[in-house]
Amino acid sequence: MVTDIHKETLVIKNKSLIMEESCELLNNIDKIHTTLLGYERIKKNLGLKKTDPVRCCIDIIKDNNLNIYRKGKNWYCKNRKTVITINASSYTIITAHSVK
């Protein structure tokens, strides 16, 4: 049986782990890149014309109103407008989508 104290401890530990994980991504932000196919896919998905998609994604990731979490082998960076998927070991942006 999980008591209220244990639940609170689990919540604090989970929040701490999430903050630690997001710090890991932010500390390695200079490693974020994408492939040539990813470059075109992100431009298309986000409707970018002349903007560098990697720079655009990095700017979104630096935003304070972003939810960053890791699920399996990928990071997910989500705000009200965009979801960015990044491989956790290589820091390769896999895709980015506008939220509808």
C-alpha positions in Angstrom: 0.0 0.0 0.0 1.3 3.5 -0.9 0.7 6.2 1.7 0.2 9.9 0.9 3.8 10.5 2.1 5.1 7.9 -0.3 3.0 9.3 -3.2 4.4 12.8 -2.5 7.9 11.4 -2.4 7.3 9.6 -5.7 6.0 12.8 -7.3 9.0 14.8 -6.1 11.4 12.1 -7.4 9.6 12.0 -10.8 9.7 15.8 -11.1 13.3 15.8 -10.2 14.1 13.1 -12.8 12.2 15.0 -15.4 14.2 18.2 -14.6 17.4 16.2 -14.6 16.6 14.7 -18.0 15.6 18.1 -19.6 18.8 19.6 -18.2 20.7 16.8 -20.0 19.2 17.8 -23.3 19.7 21.5 -22.7 23.3 21.0 -21.6 24.0 19.2 -25.0 22.0 21.7 -27.1 25.1 22.3 -29.3 25.1 18.7 -30.4 21.5 18.9 -31.9 21.5 18.3 -35.6 19.5 16.5 -38.3 20.0 14.6 -41.5 19.4 15.9 -45.0 16.1 14.1 -45.1 15.2 15.4 -41.7 16.1 18.9 -42.7 13.6 18.8 -45.6 11.0 16.9 -43.5 11.1 19.5 -40.7 10.9 22.4 -43.2 7.9 20.9 -44.8 6.1 19.9 -41.5 6.7 23.3 -39.9 6.0 25.3 -43.1 9.5 27.0 -43.0 10.6 28.7 -46.2 14.0 30.4 -45.6 14.5 29.6 -41.9 17.1 27.0 -40.9 15.0 24.2 -39.4 17.7 23.1 -36.9 18.0 26.7 -35.7 14.3 27.0 -35.5 14.0 23.8 -33.4 16.8 24.9 -31.1 15.1 28.2 -30.5 11.9 26.4 -29.6 13.8 24.0 -27.3 15.3 27.0 -25.5 11.8 28.4 -24.8 10.9 28.3 -21.1 7.3 27.2 -21.8 8.4 23.9 -23.2 7.7 20.4 -21.8 10.8 18.2 -22.3 10.6 14.6 -21.5 12.3 11.3 -22.5 10.4 8.3 -23.5 12.5 5.3 -24.5 15.2 6.3 -26.9 13.8 9.7 -27.8 13.4 13.2 -26.3 10.1 14.9 -26.9 10.0 18.7 -26.7 6.4 20.0 -26.7 4.8 23.4 -26.5 1.3 24.6 -27.6 2.4 24.9 -31.2 5.1 22.3 -31.9 6.3 18.8 -31.0 10.0 18.0 -31.7 11.3 14.4 -31.6 15.1 14.0 -30.9 17.1 10.8 -30.7 18.5 10.7 -27.1 21.9 9.2 -27.9 22.8 11.0 -31.1 20.9 14.3 -30.6 19.5 14.0 -34.1 16.2 15.7 -34.7 14.0 13.0 -36.2 11.0 15.2 -36.9 9.0 18.2 -35.8 5.3 18.8 -36.2 2.9 21.6 -35.7 0.2 20.8 -33.1 -3.3 21.1 -34.5 
